[in-house]
């Protein structure tokens, strides 16, 4: 058994995103994603489904060509092979995500 903290995130990157695996089991991976202020990244085209929850901050994404704005507490299901990018993330507070990768 390993006890971990999601907050506070003291290691926000200066650029890009930091991906931290929290749990990996069979075909499930749970990770915390820390986004630098004003981060833009991607495009991602993954072979697995991804469910994301924005825990802190605000973010603008593009998912399958559609602009999606998220605020803390909002979730998004991204099916496999759906092209998506992060267009921008908030500066204060910085974005902290919980992502679940399936399959």
C-alpha positions as CSV (number, residue, x, y, z in Angstrom):
1,X,0.0,0.0,0.0
2,X,1.3,3.4,-1.0
3,X,-0.2,6.6,0.3
4,X,0.0,9.6,-2.0
5,X,-1.2,13.2,-2.1
6,X,-2.9,14.9,-5.2
7,X,-2.6,18.3,-3.5
8,X,-0.7,20.5,-3.2
9,X,1.2,20.2,-6.5
10,X,4.5,21.9,-5.8
11,X,6.2,20.8,-9.0
12,X,4.3,22.6,-11.7
13,X,6.5,22.6,-14.8
14,X,7.8,25.9,-16.3
15,X,6.8,24.7,-19.8
16,X,4.7,21.9,-21.2
17,X,3.1,19.2,-19.1
18,X,4.3,16.8,-16.4
19,X,2.7,13.3,-16.3
20,X,2.9,11.3,-13.1
21,X,1.6,7.7,-12.9
22,X,-0.5,7.2,-9.7
23,X,-1.6,3.7,-10.4
24,X,-1.0,1.2,-13.2
25,X,-3.0,-2.1,-13.3
26,X,-3.6,-4.4,-16.3
27,X,-5.3,-2.1,-18.9
28,X,-5.9,0.9,-16.6
29,X,-3.5,3.8,-15.9
30,X,-4.4,6.7,-13.6
31,X,-2.2,9.7,-13.8
32,X,-1.9,13.2,-12.5
33,X,-1.1,15.8,-15.1
34,X,0.4,19.2,-14.2
35,X,0.2,21.9,-16.9
36,X,2.6,24.9,-17.1
37,X,0.8,28.3,-17.1
38,X,-0.3,29.1,-20.6
39,X,0.5,25.5,-21.8
40,X,-0.3,24.4,-25.3
41,X,0.4,20.8,-26.2
42,X,-0.5,18.0,-28.5
43,X,-2.0,16.9,-30.8
44,X,-2.6,13.6,-29.1
45,X,-4.0,10.6,-31.0
46,X,-4.1,7.7,-28.5
47,X,-4.9,4.1,-29.1
48,X,-6.9,4.0,-25.8
49,X,-9.8,5.7,-24.2
50,X,-9.0,8.6,-21.8
51,X,-11.3,10.1,-19.2
52,X,-10.0,13.4,-17.7
53,X,-11.1,15.5,-14.7
54,X,-9.8,19.0,-14.3
55,X,-9.1,19.3,-10.6
56,X,-7.9,22.9,-10.5
57,X,-7.7,25.8,-13.0
58,X,-9.3,26.4,-16.3
59,X,-8.3,25.0,-19.7
60,X,-9.2,25.3,-23.4
61,X,-8.9,22.1,-25.5
62,X,-9.6,21.2,-29.1
63,X,-11.2,17.8,-29.3
64,X,-12.0,16.3,-32.8
65,X,-11.9,19.9,-34.2
66,X,-14.3,21.3,-31.5
67,X,-13.2,23.9,-29.0
68,X,-13.9,22.7,-25.4
69,X,-13.5,24.9,-22.3
70,X,-13.1,23.2,-18.9
71,X,-13.2,24.6,-15.4
72,X,-12.3,22.9,-12.2
73,X,-14.6,19.9,-11.5
74,X,-15.5,19.3,-15.2
75,X,-14.9,16.0,-16.8
76,X,-14.4,14.9,-20.4
77,X,-14.4,11.4,-22.0
78,X,-12.1,11.2,-25.0
79,X,-12.6,8.0,-27.1
80,X,-9.6,6.2,-28.6
81,X,-8.2,7.7,-31.8
82,X,-9.9,11.1,-31.1
83,X,-7.3,13.8,-31.9
84,X,-7.1,16.3,-29.1
85,X,-4.9,19.2,-28.0
86,X,-4.5,21.5,-25.1
87,X,-4.8,25.1,-26.5
88,X,-4.3,27.0,-23.3
89,X,-4.2,26.6,-19.5
90,X,-4.7,29.0,-16.6
91,X,-1.8,30.7,-14.9
92,X,-3.3,31.1,-11.4
93,X,-4.2,28.6,-10.3
94,X,-2.2,26.2,-12.6
95,X,-4.1,23.3,-14.1
96,X,-4.0,19.9,-12.3
97,X,-5.7,17.0,-14.0
98,X,-6.6,13.5,-13.1
99,X,-6.6,11.2,-16.2
100,X,-7.7,7.6,-16.5
101,X,-6.4,5.7,-19.5
102,X,-8.5,2.6,-20.4
103,X,-7.4,-0.3,-22.7
